[in-house]
Amino acid sequence: MKMDERRVLSLRNVLMVSLALNVGLILRIGYVGESWRRSKQSFSGLCLEKKQENRGASMADSSLKVVHVSERNHVSSSSTSSTARTEFEDAGESVINLEQGDPTMYERYWKEMGEKTTLVISGWQSISYFSDLTNLCWFLEPSFADSVIRLHKLVGNAVTQDRHIVVGTGSTQLFQAALYALCPPNGSEPMSVVSAAPYYSSYPLMTDFLKSGLYKWGGDAHRFSKDDNNNNRRPYIEIVTSPNNPDGSTRRAVVNRIDGILVHDLAYYWPQYTPITSPADHDLMLFTVSKSTGHAGTRIGWALVKDKEVAKKMTKFIELNTIGVSKDSQLRAAKILQAVADSCDRGGVGSPEEGQATFFEYSHNLMTKRWNQLRAAVEKSQLFSLPEFPCGFCKFSAQSFQSQPAFAWLKCEGEMEDCESLLRRWRILSRGGKHFGDTPKYVRISMLPRDQIFHLFTHRGGIIYQDLGKKIKRLLYLLTKN
């Protein structure tokens, strides 16, 4: 009888040691059954209902309840009332969509601005195709060009002198226009377009979408072959995104060859996201109102181009593509940029009242708060990690701070190999690392949703950790009991 007891005790010890050495495996076991049990749990939250462009079909097949948000609930006057409302409406079944970078966090600020950014366009305005026939970019509205130059000078993030401004329907159209303008029309083969991984997930799709004979996607700039099979130099275009989407790092060119051409995507080089250390001074720079002010729906971007012939070709591409760019959108964007510039120009016309935050102060403080909140949640979870950023001095705000990007590059630690699938089980939609030329252990999380959604996300992250911890304790109990 004592021998049998010793055998049972020995078996228990083996099971305990095995469990301690395989925590990652236990965590996997713990969340396998979540898809059927989660509907019975209650979390606080609110859902941003938006289908994924490429992977929404799989979610449509599941029986997930999506909360519909009324316009009145987009902006709340207090965090307390917001939390109470989301607890009532969510019922623990909402989908948190952080897959796209929809910059709705800026809604509150612009709503508080009231009539300062209201624009009335009469029926007789914007009828003609042409804006300024004396300008190389003939569909560029003069007021928009003026507001771009003024804001860059105030912020100090880009050189505008001796540059041609080309306006586009978002930076996406300008990206295509730049590739068209930079590639030789009679090349022996398509020019390779590369970017250092992790790169923006849409670069490969946008590059190959038109199946152009002028250019093709060449992949990770780190792996780009410098010579072809005949040991001849291959021309290339390298896209340098800084701060980088998705990981927020400061970037420089990787390939560094004299026969290469650089395009700098500076959509996030604004003081709410990163310290402005010096004015960017490159041959071709891309910007957009989408991430600078949050007006993604206006669909306006601009390029600062040094070479006149390149600017002409970009203008020609947009002319053939859409016969110019919406005047109404340009006028609205001009109004918005002027309002931002007014808020920065202390003592000038339209400057904020005493004690009122400027646009960049408001957005910087909000990003700081969100990053602190996310880092606290990640540290508590012990399941994920985030990149660290060096501290830099911002010449615009005259203060030192770490970068606080528009996206969080979240990594699953331990044995978990597919971070996107893990979060999806908990109704959190993200974009997996494989789309950015990296491993599935990473996901990109948008930091720009409405307050209610972001608070729900960080709250649910804590729930994941607590629930998996309960599963581990339950398994330990069962193994020691039997």
HELIX and SHEET records of a PDB file:
HELIX    1   1 LYS A    2  LEU A   21  1                                  20    
HELIX    2   2 VAL A   23  VAL A   32  1                                  10    
HELIX    3   3 GLU A   34  ARG A   37  1                                   4    
HELIX    4   4 ARG A   38  LYS A   40  5                                   3    
HELIX    5   5 GLY A   56  ALA A   60  1                                   5    
HELIX    6   6 GLU A   71  ASN A   73  5                                   3    
HELIX    7   7 SER A   79  ASP A   90  1                                  12    
HELIX    8   8 THR A  104  TYR A  106  5                                   3    
HELIX    9   9 GLU A  107  GLU A  112  1                                   6    
HELIX   10  10 GLY A  114  THR A  117  5                                   4    
HELIX   11  11 PRO A  142  VAL A  155  1                                  14    
HELIX   12  12 GLY A  170  LEU A  182  1                                  13    
HELIX   13  13 SER A  202  PHE A  209  1                                   8    
HELIX   14  14 ALA A  221  ARG A  223  5                                   3    
HELIX   15  15 VAL A  289  SER A  292  1                                   4    
HELIX   16  16 ALA A  296  THR A  298  5                                   3    
HELIX   17  17 LYS A  308  THR A  322  1                                  15    
HELIX   18  18 LYS A  327  CYS A  344  1                                  18    
HELIX   19  19 PHE A  359  SER A  381  1                                  23    
HELIX   20  20 CYS A  419  ARG A  425  1                                   7    
HELIX   21  21 GLY A  433  PHE A  436  5                                   4    
HELIX   22  22 ASP A  451  LYS A  481  1                                  31    
SHEET    1   A 2 ILE A  96  ASN A  97  0                                        
SHEET    2   A 2 ILE A 428  LEU A 429  1                                        
SHEET    1   B 7 HIS A 164  GLY A 168  0                                        
SHEET    2   B 7 GLY A 301  VAL A 305 -1                                        
SHEET    3   B 7 LEU A 284  THR A 288 -1                                        
SHEET    4   B 7 GLY A 260  ASP A 265  1                                        
SHEET    5   B 7 TYR A 236  THR A 241  1                                        
SHEET    6   B 7 MET A 191  SER A 195  1                                        
SHEET    7   B 7 TYR A 215  ASP A 220  1                                        
SHEET    1   C 4 PHE A 384  SER A 385  0                                        
SHEET    2   C 4 PHE A 407  CYS A 412 -1                                        
SHEET    3   C 4 TYR A 442  SER A 446 -1                                        
SHEET    4   C 4 ARG A 431  GLY A 432 -1                                        
SHEET    1   D 2 CYS A 391  CYS A 394  0                                        
SHEET    2   D 2 GLN A 399  GLN A 402 -1                                        
END                                                                             
